């Protein structure tokens, strides 16, 4: 699971575990 901060929102696969900036 991962998340990418984009345009002030977090997008990723379902549950956010790590924020990659």
PLY file of the C-alpha trace (Angstrom):
ply
format ascii 1.0
element vertex 21
property float x
property float y
property float z
element edge 20
property int vertex1
property int vertex2
end_header
0.00 0.00 0.00
1.23 3.46 -0.83
0.05 7.01 -1.22
1.25 9.99 -3.21
0.52 13.51 -2.11
-0.79 15.33 -5.16
-2.34 18.77 -5.27
-2.89 18.82 -1.52
-4.69 15.48 -1.47
-3.53 11.96 -0.85
-4.12 9.44 -3.60
-3.14 5.82 -3.41
-4.38 2.28 -3.12
-7.13 2.24 -0.53
-5.54 2.51 2.89
-2.71 5.00 3.24
0.35 3.58 4.96
3.19 5.80 3.75
3.24 9.27 2.26
5.69 9.76 -0.59
6.46 13.34 -1.51
0 1
1 2
2 3
3 4
4 5
5 6
6 7
7 8
8 9
9 10
10 11
11 12
12 13
13 14
14 15
15 16
16 17
17 18
18 19
19 20
